[in-house]
């Protein structure tokens, strides 16, 4: 991630990098839970889609907060990514397109969660929080 500051990058490359960071952590946790519950392959595949969407959105929201977040709420200075030349969704797509992507990923994640058969109100609330957090 740090090696990618001040270098040219497209959105596909950024997506691959994010999938290997935050996305991989979400996927590991979610799939492990599904395996523990002995879910079948079809349901696990839906959980994988859910985790990928959630991990990607988490990173985009983090990037958005670095641009427009409240320093007091997030506990760090905003604008660090731009100052260091880090490639982020807002830097590559703009704020509106980044927000739209988060909303699109939320719909995909919730649909996949529903398809997985997971009915956990906690997980649904957590998902909403992760996608629409302000810190």
C-alpha positions as CSV (number, residue, x, y, z in Angstrom):
1,X,0.0,0.0,0.0
2,X,2.7,2.5,1.0
3,X,4.7,1.5,-2.1
4,X,1.8,2.7,-4.2
5,X,2.0,6.3,-3.2
6,X,2.9,8.7,-6.0
7,X,2.5,6.1,-8.7
8,X,0.0,5.8,-11.6
9,X,-2.8,3.4,-10.8
10,X,-6.1,2.5,-12.3
11,X,-9.2,1.4,-10.4
12,X,-8.8,-2.3,-11.2
13,X,-5.3,-2.3,-9.6
14,X,-6.7,-0.4,-6.5
15,X,-9.4,-3.0,-6.2
16,X,-6.9,-5.8,-6.2
17,X,-4.8,-4.1,-3.6
18,X,-7.8,-3.5,-1.3
19,X,-9.0,-7.1,-1.8
20,X,-5.7,-8.3,-0.5
21,X,-5.9,-6.1,2.6
22,X,-9.2,-5.3,4.2
23,X,-11.1,-7.6,1.8
24,X,-9.1,-10.6,2.8
25,X,-9.7,-10.0,6.5
26,X,-13.4,-9.7,6.0
27,X,-13.5,-12.8,3.8
28,X,-11.5,-14.9,6.3
29,X,-13.7,-14.0,9.2
30,X,-17.0,-14.4,7.4
31,X,-16.1,-17.7,5.6
32,X,-14.7,-19.1,8.9
33,X,-18.1,-18.4,10.5
34,X,-20.0,-20.0,7.7
35,X,-17.7,-23.1,7.8
36,X,-18.2,-23.3,11.6
37,X,-22.0,-23.3,11.0
38,X,-21.4,-26.0,8.4
39,X,-23.1,-24.0,5.6
40,X,-23.2,-25.7,2.2
41,X,-21.1,-24.5,-0.7
42,X,-23.8,-22.4,-2.3
43,X,-24.4,-20.5,0.9
44,X,-20.7,-20.1,1.5
45,X,-20.3,-18.6,-2.0
46,X,-23.0,-16.0,-1.1
47,X,-21.1,-15.2,2.1
48,X,-17.9,-14.8,0.0
49,X,-19.7,-12.2,-2.2
50,X,-21.0,-10.5,1.0
51,X,-17.5,-10.4,2.5
52,X,-15.9,-9.1,-0.7
53,X,-18.5,-6.3,-1.1
54,X,-18.2,-5.4,2.6
55,X,-14.4,-5.3,2.5
56,X,-14.3,-3.2,-0.6
57,X,-16.9,-0.8,0.8
58,X,-15.1,-0.5,4.1
59,X,-12.0,0.7,2.3
60,X,-13.9,3.2,0.2
61,X,-15.6,4.6,3.3
62,X,-12.2,4.9,5.0
63,X,-10.9,6.8,1.9
64,X,-14.0,9.1,2.0
65,X,-13.5,9.8,5.7
66,X,-10.0,10.8,5.0
67,X,-11.3,13.5,2.6
68,X,-14.5,14.7,4.4
69,X,-14.5,13.1,7.8
70,X,-14.6,14.9,11.1
71,X,-11.1,14.9,12.7
72,X,-12.6,14.7,16.2
73,X,-14.7,11.7,15.3
74,X,-12.2,9.7,13.3
75,X,-9.3,10.5,15.7
76,X,-6.8,11.5,13.1
77,X,-6.0,14.3,10.7
78,X,-7.9,14.3,7.5
79,X,-6.3,14.7,4.1
80,X,-3.4,12.4,4.8
81,X,-4.0,10.3,1.7
82,X,-3.9,13.3,-0.7
83,X,-0.9,14.8,1.0
84,X,1.1,11.5,0.5
85,X,-0.2,10.9,-3.0
86,X,-2.0,7.7,-2.0
87,X,-4.3,6.4,-4.7
88,X,-7.8,6.1,-3.3
89,X,-11.4,5.8,-4.7
90,X,-12.1,9.5,-4.2
91,X,-8.8,10.4,-5.8
92,X,-9.5,8.2,-8.9
93,X,-13.3,8.6,-9.1
94,X,-14.3,11.6,-7.1
95,X,-16.5,11.8,-4.0
96,X,-19.9,11.3,-5.7
97,X,-18.9,8.2,-7.6
98,X,-17.2,6.8,-4.5
99,X,-20.4,7.3,-2.5
100,X,-22.5,5.7,-5.3
101,X,-20.1,2.7,-5.3
102,X,-20.6,2.3,-1.5
103,X,-24.4,2.3,-2.0
104,X,-24.1,-0.2,-4.8
105,X,-21.9,-2.5,-2.8
106,X,-24.3,-2.3,0.2
107,X,-27.2,-3.5,-2.0
108,X,-25.0,-6.4,-3.3
109,X,-23.8,-7.3,0.1
110,X,-27.3,-7.3,1.6
111,X,-28.6,-9.4,-1.3
112,X,-25.8,-11.9,-0.9
113,X,-26.4,-12.1,2.9
114,X,-30.1,-12.8,2.3
115,X,-29.2,-15.5,-0.3
116,X,-26.9,-17.1,2.2
117,X,-29.8,-17.7,4.5
118,X,-28.1,-15.7,7.3
119,X,-30.9,-14.0,9.3
120,X,-28.7,-12.4,12.0
121,X,-30.1,-9.0,12.9
122,X,-26.7,-8.2,14.5
123,X,-24.9,-8.9,11.2
124,X,-27.3,-6.8,9.2
125,X,-27.0,-3.9,11.7
126,X,-23.2,-4.3,11.7
127,X,-23.2,-4.2,7.9
128,X,-25.2,-1.0,7.7
129,X,-22.8,0.6,10.3
130,X,-19.7,-0.4,8.3
131,X,-21.1,1.0,5.1
132,X,-22.4,4.2,6.5
133,X,-20.2,5.0,9.4
134,X,-18.8,8.5,10.0
135,X,-15.8,7.5,12.0
